[in-house]
């Protein structure tokens, strides 16, 4: 078990190669599942040994060396017992946090967040990434790394609102810091979230490639180009092959080949197993093109890179089964049989308990070659029944099952299977799936003696066969064709040069005669054009200057009006607050004292004494209300304790009211002297009014307030789990109008949207 998701798992989770969806993601899930399934056989004495090592290690002083040894031991334990390793992490983390070493905490949180994400424990990963962001507040570089990890989490999880939110924050943070690497990752993951919009995918992948091109570390460049190949080029197999071929050079870079990576080697995103991922994808594309020789070549390269170094590893039986299928396509049945026997031996399970669909497809292909059709039928039926388990198969198991049904004479069932499959083919006709589908369909119609339909089906079959043959031939002669095209272009150029020379010779005498007239006319026309052009340019410039002046005056007037209104409003608020606090408050206190003196004139517990006590209690409540109104009208906490403390006090007041559970994230605002008091007051009002709207109208039980101060401005994000803002009142309420006026005065932007999963998302950006 590795602490970072594999590169092929991350980068290919959105690549759909016709019926072979999420192939590389399945590799990771299969291996992880297998580790848990087989871990019981790898423990025993090793478990107590590891625990003794851990206890001895954690008893030592915390040094860089001992910290790295602890990370290595956790990582080794996780290979056989992930749960136990995670328990050790939970006990170790508080000790590391107590050192206040931000880097050590960041390494642990980011490593385990990725590990949880790779196992689809998305809620656990979400909490770990949140802790990583909070820990990294004081280190902008770590903070950007945690943002990239958060984006990848929500991309895998499919939470679009959260994904879009953190893509915005990461883009702003990376652009502000000129962090090309993390910005490239952000653009790549943004492209992967827009697979239904090819133009947008291409745009953001090109931006990611441009940002990463000159970086010494090739992780970002490889990630962007890999996704360009397997996502954007997925419907153009030849283009995909060319792009994957070109990636092999980058895949050899040392920055992509630190395997196995240690937990502390890299906290940022990294693409793992780059070269073997390219090999595997080339194998898959060649299988789709029925180019089985090339598929076998890349399968062997993949096998040599991943399995041969450790032939008894937990993933070995899976890829032995894959190699058996490829060799059967090549018609190398003796070698296919040996790979399948090795797969069975390494699984160490009864055959019916093997959890891998490709094993049964490989076994069925061998039985089919031996003309043992009943046994082949049983294997293919098992493969079809295990279709919901994880498995790698480039051709759907229905193809094999239908073929075995035809061979055994079960024609009605074969017809039913093929009919169901035909409705799911979609764009998969012109590849191996369509090739074998129409081959089976033709055999079925021949067995039914339906010759008219057979003729039509064979036409389609041979059309697909010819298309695939032509594609393979095209790959073989592509270089020759390029050379031929270059020669043809050179011949065209030579022919044009001869025609040009002849035309010059014919017109030479005419040019001498008409040359002077043409030159003179041209000069006159050119002068007229220049005069006319410059006159137009001058007129446009004067008009533009005039329009700009008017616009600036209107803008200045509008800002002046807004400023005047807001200053008047603020002064009036302060005046009312002072009167409430000084005059009304004083009068209420005096009245309360007089009533207290009157109560001594009446016997205790008399009706008059009780009525005066009730009046005194009412006056006390009114005094509290007046004081609260005074504080609400003017945020005195800003002047007394500072802006950040005022916001925290506001949040605490809301939480104490019990009307709303408010989670607050404040980043920055340690030194607010650079801001005018009026700006902080307006920002405080905006927050106050937005939260009041949430309490009054949203029917929410929980909300998150994120206020982030960065280099170029201030970001305010408020989201809740309420009913969401109705579309028919968006922007028309008096409260929202007041908020928009303040934001316009501060030259900021304001967005309010209803979230897909319920609730409201408000984003305010204020420049500084």
Secondary structure as the mmCIF struct_conf table of DSSP 4:
data_model
#
loop_
_struct_conf.conf_type_id
_struct_conf.id
_struct_conf.beg_label_comp_id
_struct_conf.beg_label_asym_id
_struct_conf.beg_label_seq_id
_struct_conf.end_label_comp_id
_struct_conf.end_label_asym_id
_struct_conf.end_label_seq_id
BEND BEND1 UNK A 3 UNK A 4
HELX_RH_AL_P HELX_RH_AL_P1 UNK A 7 UNK A 11
TURN_TY1_P TURN_TY1_P1 UNK A 12 UNK A 14
STRN STRN1 UNK A 16 UNK A 17
TURN_TY1_P TURN_TY1_P2 UNK A 18 UNK A 19
STRN STRN2 UNK A 20 UNK A 21
TURN_TY1_P TURN_TY1_P3 UNK A 22 UNK A 22
HELX_RH_AL_P HELX_RH_AL_P2 UNK A 23 UNK A 38
HELX_RH_3T_P HELX_RH_3T_P1 UNK A 39 UNK A 42
TURN_TY1_P TURN_TY1_P4 UNK A 44 UNK A 44
HELX_RH_AL_P HELX_RH_AL_P3 UNK A 45 UNK A 58
TURN_TY1_P TURN_TY1_P5 UNK A 59 UNK A 59
BEND BEND2 UNK A 60 UNK A 60
HELX_RH_AL_P HELX_RH_AL_P4 UNK A 64 UNK A 78
TURN_TY1_P TURN_TY1_P6 UNK A 79 UNK A 80
HELX_RH_AL_P HELX_RH_AL_P5 UNK A 82 UNK A 97
TURN_TY1_P TURN_TY1_P7 UNK A 98 UNK A 100
HELX_RH_AL_P HELX_RH_AL_P6 UNK A 102 UNK A 118
TURN_TY1_P TURN_TY1_P8 UNK A 119 UNK A 120
HELX_RH_AL_P HELX_RH_AL_P7 UNK A 122 UNK A 135
HELX_RH_3T_P HELX_RH_3T_P2 UNK A 136 UNK A 138
HELX_RH_AL_P HELX_RH_AL_P8 UNK A 140 UNK A 157
TURN_TY1_P TURN_TY1_P9 UNK A 158 UNK A 158
HELX_RH_AL_P HELX_RH_AL_P9 UNK A 160 UNK A 177
TURN_TY1_P TURN_TY1_P10 UNK A 178 UNK A 178
HELX_RH_AL_P HELX_RH_AL_P10 UNK A 180 UNK A 192
TURN_TY1_P TURN_TY1_P11 UNK A 193 UNK A 196
HELX_RH_AL_P HELX_RH_AL_P11 UNK A 198 UNK A 212
TURN_TY1_P TURN_TY1_P12 UNK A 213 UNK A 214
BEND BEND3 UNK A 216 UNK A 217
HELX_RH_AL_P HELX_RH_AL_P12 UNK A 219 UNK A 227
HELX_RH_PI_P HELX_RH_PI_P1 UNK A 228 UNK A 232
TURN_TY1_P TURN_TY1_P13 UNK A 233 UNK A 235
HELX_RH_AL_P HELX_RH_AL_P13 UNK A 237 UNK A 251
TURN_TY1_P TURN_TY1_P14 UNK A 252 UNK A 252
BEND BEND4 UNK A 253 UNK A 253
HELX_RH_3T_P HELX_RH_3T_P3 UNK A 254 UNK A 256
BEND BEND5 UNK A 260 UNK A 260
HELX_LH_PP_P HELX_LH_PP_P1 UNK A 261 UNK A 262
TURN_TY1_P TURN_TY1_P15 UNK A 263 UNK A 265
BEND BEND6 UNK A 267 UNK A 268
BEND BEND7 UNK A 273 UNK A 273
HELX_RH_AL_P HELX_RH_AL_P14 UNK A 274 UNK A 288
TURN_TY1_P TURN_TY1_P16 UNK A 289 UNK A 290
HELX_RH_AL_P HELX_RH_AL_P15 UNK A 292 UNK A 306
TURN_TY1_P TURN_TY1_P17 UNK A 307 UNK A 307
HELX_RH_3T_P HELX_RH_3T_P4 UNK A 308 UNK A 310
TURN_TY1_P TURN_TY1_P18 UNK A 311 UNK A 312
BEND BEND8 UNK A 313 UNK A 313
TURN_TY1_P TURN_TY1_P19 UNK A 314 UNK A 315
HELX_RH_AL_P HELX_RH_AL_P16 UNK A 316 UNK A 329
TURN_TY1_P TURN_TY1_P20 UNK A 330 UNK A 331
HELX_RH_AL_P HELX_RH_AL_P17 UNK A 333 UNK A 347
TURN_TY1_P TURN_TY1_P21 UNK A 348 UNK A 348
BEND BEND9 UNK A 349 UNK A 349
HELX_RH_3T_P HELX_RH_3T_P5 UNK A 351 UNK A 353
HELX_RH_AL_P HELX_RH_AL_P18 UNK A 357 UNK A 369
TURN_TY1_P TURN_TY1_P22 UNK A 370 UNK A 371
HELX_RH_AL_P HELX_RH_AL_P19 UNK A 373 UNK A 385
TURN_TY1_P TURN_TY1_P23 UNK A 386 UNK A 388
BEND BEND10 UNK A 389 UNK A 389
BEND BEND11 UNK A 394 UNK A 395
HELX_RH_AL_P HELX_RH_AL_P20 UNK A 397 UNK A 407
TURN_TY1_P TURN_TY1_P24 UNK A 408 UNK A 409
HELX_RH_AL_P HELX_RH_AL_P21 UNK A 411 UNK A 422
TURN_TY1_P TURN_TY1_P25 UNK A 423 UNK A 424
TURN_TY1_P TURN_TY1_P26 UNK A 426 UNK A 427
BEND BEND12 UNK A 429 UNK A 431
HELX_RH_AL_P HELX_RH_AL_P22 UNK A 432 UNK A 448
TURN_TY1_P TURN_TY1_P27 UNK A 449 UNK A 449
HELX_RH_AL_P HELX_RH_AL_P23 UNK A 451 UNK A 578
HELX_RH_PI_P HELX_RH_PI_P2 UNK A 579 UNK A 584
HELX_RH_AL_P HELX_RH_AL_P24 UNK A 585 UNK A 599
TURN_TY1_P TURN_TY1_P28 UNK A 600 UNK A 601
BEND BEND13 UNK A 602 UNK A 602
TURN_TY1_P TURN_TY1_P29 UNK A 604 UNK A 605
HELX_RH_AL_P HELX_RH_AL_P25 UNK A 607 UNK A 633
BEND BEND14 UNK A 634 UNK A 634
HELX_RH_AL_P HELX_RH_AL_P26 UNK A 636 UNK A 641
HELX_RH_AL_P HELX_RH_AL_P27 UNK A 643 UNK A 657
TURN_TY1_P TURN_TY1_P30 UNK A 658 UNK A 658
BEND BEND15 UNK A 659 UNK A 659
STRN STRN3 UNK A 661 UNK A 667
BEND BEND16 UNK A 670 UNK A 670
TURN_TY1_P TURN_TY1_P31 UNK A 673 UNK A 674
BEND BEND17 UNK A 675 UNK A 675
HELX_RH_AL_P HELX_RH_AL_P28 UNK A 677 UNK A 697
BEND BEND18 UNK A 698 UNK A 698
BEND BEND19 UNK A 701 UNK A 701
STRN STRN4 UNK A 702 UNK A 710
TURN_TY1_P TURN_TY1_P32 UNK A 711 UNK A 712
STRN STRN5 UNK A 713 UNK A 720
BEND BEND20 UNK A 721 UNK A 723
HELX_RH_3T_P HELX_RH_3T_P6 UNK A 727 UNK A 729
TURN_TY1_P TURN_TY1_P33 UNK A 730 UNK A 732
BEND BEND21 UNK A 733 UNK A 733
HELX_RH_AL_P HELX_RH_AL_P29 UNK A 734 UNK A 745
TURN_TY1_P TURN_TY1_P34 UNK A 746 UNK A 747
STRN STRN6 UNK A 749 UNK A 754
TURN_TY1_P TURN_TY1_P35 UNK A 756 UNK A 757
BEND BEND22 UNK A 758 UNK A 759
STRN STRN7 UNK A 760 UNK A 767
#
